[in-house]
């Protein structure tokens, strides 16, 4: 059943195409949830590209120094509906998912916990002398102490053996506003007060920034929502939440993993153009159906290019 729910996302001007297509994918599928979008370095024209959909409210974050990924809870706290659903802006919906966004119970959070075999990747490069299939004990203890300091109390034992991705979550803001406030307060306490991107490998216990802090809260905040037993956003190809991890993003180029959804994502671009919507700019070549074969051939180069650029920036 559809609930009183707002979809929340965030991004700077470099993510304008991503935010635009996230909203467009929802509207194309008949989803009419309001969107709340935290933005940075946006022009008035860029804001109009988003608000033209209707039901879209923009929150300007130009005064914030931190990485935008550290401000998720900050934006979610501006929600005025009963539920708040977070969706990363480098993502889209393949169909109408309104009925499966929010958790089954108001006491739960719709959130995907990793399977044990996924955990080594989550803590890649961090050695704790354990099997890597669960959250390291040293990390859990650091999380517990910080939650106790921020919230005034904390659970003695963690709730979950594995962590989950912060690209999507949905919970009752009416029921768990205090939880969201603790999440935000923890981020302000333990994360860098400068823009470090989406990950900071120098942080031993919070290298995944928003994801680390959210998992800390879910494990140790005494009145945290319980993670719903079944994550529903990856079950049906026609009703997916597809998150494009890593670079390049589809409006920049394609990775092998992301290319599986080339047709669906490009169809959202085509729909937006057919509706006469103002686009973020000229359609990038990587989002043109006529260039699909070329994009497939270029995947190795497009995947390598961001890595080379990052390496050169470190050198120079």
SERO-4910 file (N, C-alpha, C, O; in steps of 0.05 Angstrom, whole numbers):
BEGIN
 pado doro    nc1    nc2    nc3   cac1   cac2   cac3    cc1    cc2    cc3    oc1    oc2    oc3
  Unk    A     17    -24      0      0      0      0     18     25      0     37     27     15
  Unk    A     10     44    -17     26     69    -18     22     85      8      0     87     19
  Unk    A     44     98     17     43    113     42     50    143     37     58    150     15
  Unk    A     46    159     58     53    187     57     84    189     59     95    187     81
  Unk    A     97    193     36    125    188     35    139    209     16    127    216     -4
  Unk    A    162    217     24    179    235      8    204    221      0    217    208     17
  Unk    A    212    223    -25    238    212    -35    258    234    -33    255    256    -43
  Unk    A    280    228    -20    301    248    -14    327    240    -28    334    216    -29
  Unk    A    341    259    -40    366    254    -53    384    279    -50    375    299    -39
  Unk    A    408    278    -61    427    300    -58    447    299    -81    452    278    -92
  Unk    A    459    322    -87    480    322   -108    489    350   -114    475    370   -110
  Unk    A    514    352   -124    523    378   -134    517    381   -164    504    363   -175
  Unk    A    526    402   -176    519    408   -204    529    386   -222    518    382   -244
  Unk    A    550    371   -214    560    349   -231    541    325   -232    544    308   -249
  Unk    A    522    325   -213    503    303   -212    475    312   -222    455    299   -218
  Unk    A    474    334   -237    448    344   -246    435    324   -264    411    319   -261
  Unk    A    449    312   -283    437    292   -300    427    268   -283    405    258   -288
  Unk    A    442    260   -263    434    237   -247    408    243   -231    390    227   -231
  Unk    A    407    267   -219    383    274   -203    359    277   -222    337    267   -216
  Unk    A    363    290   -245    342    293   -265    331    266   -273    306    263   -275
  Unk    A    348    247   -279    338    221   -289    327    204   -266    309    187   -272
  Unk    A    336    207   -242    323    194   -219    294    203   -217    276    186   -215
  Unk    A    289    229   -217    262    240   -215    246    232   -240    223    224   -238
  Unk    A    258    234   -264    244    228   -289    236    198   -289    214    192   -298
  Unk    A    253    181   -279    246    152   -278    221    147   -261    205    130   -267
  Unk    A    219    162   -239    196    160   -222    171    170   -235    150    157   -236
  Unk    A    172    194   -247    149    206   -259    140    190   -284    116    187   -289
  Unk    A    159    180   -299    153    164   -323    137    139   -315    120    130   -330
  Unk    A    143    129   -291    130    104   -282    103    109   -267     90     91   -258
  Unk    A     96    135   -265     71    141   -252     73    146   -222     53    147   -208
  Unk    A     97    149   -212    102    154   -183     99    184   -178    111    201   -192
  Unk    A     82    191   -159     77    220   -154     87    229   -127     79    251   -117
  Unk    A    105    214   -114    116    222    -88    131    249    -91    143    254   -112
  Unk    A    129    266    -71    145    290    -72    175    283    -69    182    263    -57
  Unk    A    192    299    -81    221    296    -79    232    320    -64    223    343    -67
  Unk    A    251    314    -46    266    334    -32    295    331    -40    307    309    -36
  Unk    A    307    352    -52    334    349    -64    353    369    -51    349    393    -54
  Unk    A    374    359    -38    395    376    -28    415    382    -51    424    363    -64
  Unk    A    421    407    -57    438    414    -80    461    432    -71    459    447    -51
  Unk    A    482    431    -87    505    449    -83    516    458   -109    518    443   -129
  Unk    A    523    484   -111    534    496   -135    514    495   -158    522    493   -181
  Unk    A    488    497   -152    468    497   -172    462    525   -182    462    544   -166
  Unk    A    457    528   -207    447    554   -218    416    554   -216    404    533   -213
  Unk    A    404    577   -219    375    578   -220    363    561   -242    343    548   -239
  Unk    A    377    560   -265    367    544   -287    368    514   -280    350    499   -287
  Unk    A    390    506   -267    392    478   -258    370    471   -239    359    449   -241
  Unk    A    363    488   -221    341    483   -202    315    480   -217    299    463   -210
  Unk    A    311    497   -237    286    496   -253    284    469   -268    262    459   -272
  Unk    A    306    459   -277    306    433   -291    294    411   -273    281    393   -283
  Unk    A    298    414   -247    287    394   -228    258    401   -220    241    383   -220
  Unk    A    253    426   -214    227    433   -203    205    432   -225    181    432   -218
  Unk    A    213    431   -251    193    430   -272    175    405   -270    153    404   -281
  Unk    A    185    384   -256    170    359   -254    146    363   -236    127    347   -238
  Unk    A    146    383   -219    125    386   -199    130    369   -175    139    346   -178
  Unk    A    124    379   -152    127    364   -127    157    360   -120    163    341   -106
  Unk    A    174    378   -129    202    377   -123    211    401   -108    207    424   -117
  Unk    A    222    398    -84    232    420    -68    262    418    -65    273    396    -60
  Unk    A    275    441    -69    305    441    -69    314    454    -43    304    475    -35
  Unk    A    334    442    -31    347    452     -7    376    460    -14    392    443    -22
  Unk    A    383    486    -12    409    495    -20    429    490      2    425    497     25
  Unk    A    451    477     -5    472    469     14    499    483      9    520    472     17
  Unk    A    498    505     -5    523    518    -13    540    526     11    565    528      9
  Unk    A    528    531     34    543    539     57    556    516     72    571    521     91
  Unk    A    551    491     64    562    468     78    590    461     67    594    460     43
  Unk    A    609    456     85    637    450     77    640    420     72    658    411     57
  Unk    A    625    404     86    629    375     85    620    363     58    606    375     42
  Unk    A    630    338     53    620    323     30    590    320     32    579    317     54
  Unk    A    577    321      9    547    319     10    538    293     21    517    291     33
  Unk    A    554    272     17    546    246     28    544    246     59    530    229     70
  Unk    A    557    266     71    555    268    100    531    284    110    526    287    134
  Unk    A    514    293     91    492    310     97    465    297     91    444    310     90
  Unk    A    465    271     87    440    257     81    419    261    102    396    269     97
  Unk    A    426    256    127    407    258    149    398    287    152    375    293    158
  Unk    A    417    306    147    410    335    149    387    342    130    369    357    138
  Unk    A    388    331    106    366    337     87    341    321     94    319    331     91
  Unk    A    344    296    102    321    280    109    305    292    131    280    289    132
  Unk    A    318    306    149    304    318    172    285    341    163    269    350    179
  Unk    A    287    350    138    269    370    127    243    359    116    226    374    108
  Unk    A    241    332    116    217    319    106    193    326    123    195    327    147
  Unk    A    170    330    110    145    337    124    125    315    123    103    317    135
  Unk    A    131    293    109    113    270    107    118    250    129    138    252    144
  Unk    A    101    230    131    104    210    152    130    194    148    144    188    167
  Unk    A    135    186    122    158    170    116    178    186    100    171    205     86
  Unk    A    203    178    102    225    190     85    240    166     73    248    147     86
  Unk    A    244    168     46    258    148     32    283    160     19    281    178      3
  Unk    A    306    150     27    331    160     15    337    144    -10    336    120     -9
  Unk    A    345    158    -32    353    146    -56    377    161    -67    375    185    -73
  Unk    A    400    148    -70    423    162    -81    417    172   -109    401    161   -124
  Unk    A    430    194   -116    423    207   -142    436    195   -166    429    201   -188
  Unk    A    456    177   -162    467    162   -184    452    136   -187    464    114   -185
  Unk    A    426    138   -191    409    114   -190    383    120   -205    378    143   -213
  Unk    A    366    100   -209    340    104   -221    321     81   -215    330     60   -206
  Unk    A    296     85   -220    276     64   -216    268     53   -243    263     68   -262
  Unk    A    267     27   -245    259     15   -271    229     14   -275    220      8   -297
  Unk    A    214     19   -254    185     18   -257    173     32   -232    187     44   -216
  Unk    A    146     29   -230    132     41   -207    137     24   -182    127      2   -180
  Unk    A    151     36   -163    158     22   -138    145     34   -114    153     28    -91
  Unk    A    125     51   -118    113     66    -96    104     47    -74    107     54    -50
  Unk    A     92     24    -81     81      7    -60    101     -9    -45     95    -21    -25
  Unk    A    126     -9    -54    147    -25    -40    169     -8    -29    189    -19    -19
  Unk    A    167     18    -30    189     35    -20    191     34     10    213     28     21
  Unk    A    169     39     24    170     41     53    169     13     66    160     -6     53
  Unk    A    178     11     91    178    -16    104    150    -26    110    131    -10    110
  Unk    A    148    -52    115    122    -64    120    110    -54    147     86    -51    149
  Unk    A    128    -48    166    119    -39    192    131    -12    198    154     -7    191
  Unk    A    117      6    212    128     32    220    151     29    239    165     49    244
  Unk    A    155      6    251    178      1    269    203     -8    255    223    -14    268
  Unk    A    202    -10    228    224    -21    213    236     -1    194    225     21    189
  Unk    A    259     -7    183    273      8    162    276    -11    139    285    -34    142
  Unk    A    269     -1    115    274    -16     90    302    -10     81    308     12     73
  Unk    A    320    -30     83    349    -26     81    361    -53     75    352    -74     85
  Unk    A    382    -53     58    394    -79     50    419    -85     66    439    -71     63
  Unk    A    418   -106     83    442   -115     96    457   -134     77    445   -149     62
  Unk    A    484   -132     77    500   -149     60    500   -178     69    497   -184     93
  Unk    A    504   -196     50    510   -224     57    539   -225     66    555   -208     59
  Unk    A    546   -245     82    573   -247     92    595   -246     70    616   -235     75
  Unk    A    590   -258     47    610   -259     26    615   -232     14    636   -228      1
  Unk    A    597   -212     18    602   -185      9    618   -168     27    628   -147     19
  Unk    A    622   -177     52    634   -160     72    664   -154     67    672   -132     73
  Unk    A    680   -172     56    708   -165     52    711   -140     34    730   -124     38
  Unk    A    694   -136     15    695   -113     -2    688    -87     13    699    -66      6
  Unk    A    670    -90     32    662    -66     48    685    -55     65    686    -31     70
  Unk    A    703    -73     74    725    -65     91    752    -70     77    772    -74     90
  Unk    A    751    -69     50    776    -73     35    798    -53     43    793    -29     45
  Unk    A    821    -64     48    844    -47     55    846    -42     85    866    -30     95
  Unk    A    826    -51    101    827    -48    130    830    -76    142    812    -92    140
  Unk    A    852    -80    155    859   -106    167    853   -106    197    865    -90    212
  Unk    A    836   -125    206    830   -126    234    836   -154    246    829   -159    269
  Unk    A    848   -171    230    855   -198    240    832   -216    244    834   -235    261
  Unk    A    810   -212    230    787   -230    232    781   -242    204    796   -238    185
  Unk    A    759   -257    202    754   -271    177    742   -253    155    740   -262    132
  Unk    A    735   -228    162    725   -210    142    696   -213    134    686   -198    118
  Unk    A    683   -233    145    655   -239    137    635   -224    154    611   -226    149
  Unk    A    644   -210    174    626   -194    191    639   -168    199    662   -164    193
  Unk    A    624   -150    211    635   -125    219    656   -130    240    651   -143    260
  Unk    A    681   -119    236    702   -124    256    695   -115    284    682    -95    287
  Unk    A    704   -130    303    698   -124    331    708    -96    339    695    -82    354
  Unk    A    732    -89    329    743    -62    336    726    -40    325    723    -19    338
  Unk    A    714    -44    302    696    -24    290    671    -22    307    662      0    313
  Unk    A    660    -44    314    635    -44    330    639    -30    357    622    -15    366
  Unk    A    662    -35    369    667    -22    395    671      8    392    661     23    409
  Unk    A    684     17    371    686     46    366    659     58    361    653     80    371
  Unk    A    643     44    345    615     54    339    599     57    365    586     77    370
  Unk    A    601     36    382    585     36    407    593     60    425    575     73    435
  Unk    A    619     64    427    628     86    444    619    114    434    611    131    449
  Unk    A    620    117    407    612    143    395    582    147    397    573    169    402
  Unk    A    566    126    394    537    128    397    530    136    425    513    153    430
  Unk    A    544    123    444    538    130    473    545    159    478    530    172    494
  Unk    A    566    169    466    573    197    471    553    216    458    546    237    470
  Unk    A    544    210    434    526    227    420    497    226    430    484    246    434
  Unk    A    488    201    436    460    197    443    456    196    473    433    198    483
  Unk    A    477    193    489    474    191    517    471    163    527    473    158    551
  Unk    A    466    145    509    464    116    516    468    100    491    466    111    469
  Unk    A    474     74    494    478     57    471    473     28    479    476     21    503
  Unk    A    465     12    461    462    -17    466    489    -29    473    510    -20    463
  Unk    A    489    -49    489    514    -62    497    524    -81    475    548    -84    472
  Unk    A    506    -92    459    513   -111    438    502   -102    412    480    -90    411
  Unk    A    517   -107    390    507    -98    363    483   -115    355    480   -138    363
  Unk    A    466   -103    338    443   -118    328    449   -136    304    436   -157    301
  Unk    A    469   -129    288    473   -143    262    502   -151    259    521   -138    269
  Unk    A    506   -173    245    533   -183    240    546   -170    216    570   -168    215
  Unk    A    530   -161    197    540   -149    173    529   -121    170    510   -113    183
  Unk    A    542   -105    153    534    -78    148    517    -76    123    514    -96    108
  Unk    A    505    -53    118    488    -50     94    495    -24     79    508     -7     89
  Unk    A    485    -23     54    490      0     37    472     23     43    448     19     48
  Unk    A    483     47     44    467     71     49    457     84     24    448    107     25
  Unk    A    457     70      1    447     82    -24    417     84    -24    405    100    -38
  Unk    A    404     67     -7    374     67     -5    367     60     24    377     41     35
  Unk    A    348     75     35    335     67     60    309     82     62    306    104     52
  Unk    A    291     70     77    265     83     80    254     76    108    254     53    116
  Unk    A    245     97    122    234     92    149    215    114    157    213    135    143
  Unk    A    200    110    178    181    129    187    195    152    201    206    149    223
  Unk    A    194    176    189    206    199    202    189    208    226    199    219    245
  Unk    A    163    202    224    146    209    247    153    193    272    152    202    294
  Unk    A    161    168    267    168    150    289    197    152    297    204    149    320
  Unk    A    215    158    278    243    156    283    259    182    277    281    181    268
  Unk    A    246    204    282    260    230    278    285    232    297    306    241    288
  Unk    A    282    222    321    305    223    340    328    206    329    351    214    332
  Unk    A    322    184    317    342    167    305    357    182    283    382    181    282
  Unk    A    342    196    266    355    212    244    372    234    256    393    241    245
  Unk    A    363    246    278    378    267    291    405    256    302    426    270    300
  Unk    A    404    232    313    429    220    323    447    213    300    471    217    302
  Unk    A    436    203    278    453    198    254    467    223    245    491    223    240
  Unk    A    452    245    243    465    270    235    486    279    255    508    288    247
  Unk    A    480    278    281    498    286    301    524    270    301    546    280    305
  Unk    A    521    244    296    545    226    295    562    234    271    587    235    274
  Unk    A    550    240    248    565    249    225    581    274    231    604    277    223
  Unk    A    568    293    244    581    318    250    604    314    270    624    329    270
  Unk    A    602    293    286    623    288    307    647    273    295    670    281    301
  Unk    A    643    253    278    665    235    271    675    238    242    696    227    235
  Unk    A    660    252    225    668    254    197    683    281    191    678    301    205
  Unk    A    700    282    171    716    306    166    698    330    160    677    327    147
  Unk    A    707    354    169    691    378    164    700    392    139    700    416    137
  Unk    A    708    376    119    716    386     93    706    365     72    697    344     79
  Unk    A    708    372     47    698    355     26    719    334     19    740    340      6
  Unk    A    714    309     27    733    288     21    722    268      1    733    246     -2
  Unk    A    700    275    -12    688    257    -31    669    238    -17    657    245      3
  Unk    A    666    213    -28    647    194    -18    660    173      0    646    156     11
  Unk    A    686    174      3    700    155     20    726    167     30    739    183     16
  Unk    A    734    159     54    759    169     65    774    145     77    768    138    100
  Unk    A    792    134     62    806    109     71    823    114     96    832     95    109
  Unk    A    828    139    103    845    145    126    829    141    152    841    140    174
  Unk    A    803    140    150    786    136    174    783    106    180    771     92    164
  Unk    A    795     98    201    795     69    207    767     57    213    761     35    205
  Unk    A    750     73    226    724     62    234    701     74    218    678     63    220
  Unk    A    706     95    202    684    108    188    692    114    159    685    135    148
  Unk    A    707     96    146    717    103    120    695    105     99    700    118     78
  Unk    A    672     93    104    650     96     85    631    118     92    608    120     81
  Unk    A    639    136    110    626    160    116    596    156    124    591    145    145
  Unk    A    578    164    106    549    162    113    541    133    118    525    128    136
  Unk    A    553    114    103    545     86    107    555     76    134    541     62    148
  Unk    A    579     83    142    590     74    167    574     85    191    567     71    209
  Unk    A    567    111    189    552    123    211    523    112    212    513    108    234
  Unk    A    510    107    189    483     96    190    484     68    202    466     61    218
  Unk    A    503     52    195    505     25    206    511     26    236    502      9    251
  Unk    A    527     45    244    533     48    273    507     54    288    502     43    309
  Unk    A    490     71    276    465     78    289    446     55    290    433     50    310
  Unk    A    444     40    268    425     17    267    434     -4    288    417    -18    298
  Unk    A    459     -6    293    469    -26    311    466    -18    341    461    -35    358
  Unk    A    470      8    347    474     15    375    454     36    385    453     39    410
  Unk    A    440     51    369    420     69    380    398     52    392    387     34    379
  Unk    A    391     58    416    372     41    431    345     39    418    332     18    418
  Unk    A    336     62    407    309     62    394    311     64    364    299     81    352
  Unk    A    328     47    352    332     48    323    310     30    310    301     11    322
  Unk    A    303     36    285    285     18    271    298     -8    265    322    -10    262
  Unk    A    283    -29    265    293    -56    259    294    -60    229    275    -53    215
  Unk    A    316    -71    219    319    -75    190    298    -96    181    296   -118    192
  Unk    A    283    -88    161    262   -106    150    275   -132    140    297   -131    129
  Unk    A    262   -154    143    273   -180    137    280   -183    107    301   -195    100
  Unk    A    263   -173     90    267   -176     61    271   -149     48    254   -131     50
  Unk    A    293   -146     33    298   -122     17    284   -126    -10    290   -145    -24
  Unk    A    265   -109    -17    248   -114    -40    256   -100    -65    245   -105    -87
  Unk    A    276    -82    -64    283    -65    -87    300    -79   -108    308    -66   -127
  Unk    A    307   -105   -104    324   -119   -123    312   -146   -132    327   -164   -140
  Unk    A    286   -148   -131    273   -174   -136    261   -177   -164    261   -199   -175
  Unk    A    252   -155   -175    236   -156   -200    248   -136   -220    248   -112   -214
  Unk    A    258   -145   -243    271   -127   -262    253   -104   -270    264    -82   -276
  Unk    A    228   -107   -269    210    -85   -276    204    -66   -253    191    -45   -257
  Unk    A    214    -73   -229    211    -55   -205    236    -55   -188    236    -66   -166
  Unk    A    257    -44   -199    283    -43   -186    290    -15   -178    282      5   -190
  Unk    A    307    -13   -157    322     11   -152    351      4   -160    364    -12   -147
  Unk    A    360     16   -181    386     10   -192    406     32   -185    402     55   -192
  Unk    A    426     25   -170    447     44   -161    472     39   -177    483     17   -177
  Unk    A    482     60   -190    506     58   -206    530     65   -189    538     88   -186
  Unk    A    542     44   -178    566     48   -161    590     53   -179    590     46   -202
  Unk    A    611     65   -167    636     69   -181    633     89   -204    611     98   -211
  Unk    A    655     96   -215    656    114   -239    667     98   -263    682     79   -261
  Unk    A    658    108   -287    642    132   -292    613    128   -286    603    105   -285
  Unk    A    598    150   -281    569    148   -279    558    148   -308    572    156   -326
  Unk    A    534    137   -312    524    133   -339    523    158   -356    525    157   -381
  Unk    A    520    182   -344    520    206   -360    548    215   -368    552    234   -383
  Unk    A    569    200   -357    597    205   -363    608    183   -381    626    187   -397
  Unk    A    598    159   -377    608    135   -390    596    110   -377    578    113   -360
  Unk    A    605     87   -384    593     62   -373    613     43   -361    635     40   -372
  Unk    A    606     30   -340    621      7   -329    607    -18   -339    584    -17   -348
  Unk    A    621    -40   -337    609    -66   -346    584    -72   -330    564    -82   -341
  Unk    A    586    -67   -304    563    -73   -286    539    -56   -293    516    -66   -294
  Unk    A    543    -30   -298    521    -12   -303    509    -17   -331    485    -12   -335
  Unk    A    525    -26   -350    516    -28   -377    492    -47   -381    478    -46   -401
  Unk    A    488    -65   -361    465    -83   -362    439    -67   -364    419    -78   -373
  Unk    A    439    -42   -354    415    -26   -353    415     -3   -374    401     16   -371
  Unk    A    432     -6   -394    434     15   -414    407     21   -427    399     44   -427
  Unk    A    392      1   -436    367      6   -449    346     19   -431    333     38   -440
  Unk    A    344     10   -407    325     21   -388    331     50   -382    314     68   -381
  Unk    A    357     56   -377    365     83   -369    362    102   -393    352    125   -389
  Unk    A    370     94   -416    368    111   -440    338    116   -446    331    137   -457
  Unk    A    321     96   -441    293    100   -446    281    123   -429    262    135   -437
  Unk    A    292    127   -405    283    149   -389    291    176   -402    275    195   -402
  Unk    A    315    177   -413    324    202   -427    305    207   -451    296    229   -455
  Unk    A    299    186   -466    282    188   -489    254    197   -481    242    214   -495
  Unk    A    244    187   -459    217    195   -450    218    224   -442    199    239   -450
  Unk    A    238    233   -428    239    261   -419    240    280   -443    227    301   -444
  Unk    A    255    272   -464    257    289   -488    230    289   -502    222    310   -512
  Unk    A    216    266   -504    191    265   -518    169    281   -504    150    289   -516
  Unk    A    172    285   -477    153    301   -462    158    331   -464    142    347   -453
  Unk    A    179    338   -478    185    367   -481    197    379   -456    196    403   -453
  Unk    A    207    362   -438    219    373   -414    246    386   -420    261    378   -438
  Unk    A    252    407   -405    278    420   -407    299    400   -396    296    392   -373
  Unk    A    319    394   -412    340    375   -404    363    390   -390    365    414   -393
  Unk    A    379    376   -375    402    389   -362    422    401   -381    438    418   -373
  Unk    A    421    392   -406    439    402   -427    436    384   -451    418    368   -452
  Unk    A    454    387   -470    453    369   -493    457    340   -483    472    335   -465
  Unk    A    442    322   -496    444    294   -487    472    283   -492    481    283   -514
  Unk    A    485    274   -471    512    262   -474    512    239   -493    492    224   -495
  Unk    A    533    235   -508    534    213   -527    531    186   -514    520    168   -526
  Unk    A    540    184   -489    537    158   -475    508    151   -467    503    129   -458
  Unk    A    490    171   -471    462    166   -465    445    166   -490    421    169   -489
  Unk    A    458    161   -513    444    160   -539    443    130   -547    463    116   -548
  Unk    A    419    121   -554    415     93   -561    431     86   -586    441     63   -588
  Unk    A    434    105   -604    449     99   -629    478     93   -624    492     82   -641
  Unk    A    488     99   -600    517     95   -594    521     71   -575    542     69   -563
  Unk    A    501     55   -572    502     32   -553    526     14   -559    541      7   -541
  Unk    A    530      7   -585    552    -11   -592    579      1   -586    597    -12   -576
  Unk    A    581     27   -592    606     41   -586    611     42   -556    634     38   -547
  Unk    A    590     47   -540    594     49   -511    603     22   -500    619     21   -482
  Unk    A    593      0   -511    601    -26   -502    631    -31   -507    645    -41   -490
  Unk    A    640    -23   -531    668    -26   -538    686     -9   -520    708    -17   -513
  Unk    A    676     15   -512    693     34   -497    693     29   -467    707     43   -453
  Unk    A    678      9   -458    676      5   -429    704      2   -415    708     15   -395
  Unk    A    723    -13   -426    749    -15   -412    762     12   -409    773     18   -388
  Unk    A    762     29   -430    774     55   -429    759     74   -410    771     88   -394
  Unk    A    732     73   -412    716     91   -395    719     84   -365    718    102   -348
  Unk    A    723     58   -359    728     50   -332    755     58   -322    759     65   -298
  Unk    A    775     57   -340    803     63   -332    807     93   -329    823    101   -312
  Unk    A    794    109   -345    799    138   -346    797    151   -318    815    166   -310
  Unk    A    775    147   -303    773    160   -276    795    152   -257    805    169   -242
  Unk    A    805    128   -259    827    118   -242    852    133   -249    868    141   -232
  Unk    A    857    137   -275    881    151   -284    880    180   -275    900    191   -266
  Unk    A    857    192   -278    854    220   -270    859    224   -240    873    242   -232
  Unk    A    848    206   -224    852    207   -194    882    204   -188    893    217   -170
  Unk    A    895    185   -201    924    180   -196    940    205   -203    959    212   -189
  Unk    A    934    218   -226    949    241   -234    944    264   -215    963    280   -210
  Unk    A    920    267   -204    915    288   -184    931    285   -159    940    304   -147
  Unk    A    936    260   -151    952    255   -127    981    262   -132    995    272   -114
  Unk    A    990    258   -157   1018    263   -164   1023    293   -167   1044    303   -157
  Unk    A   1005    307   -180   1009    335   -186    993    354   -168    994    378   -171
***
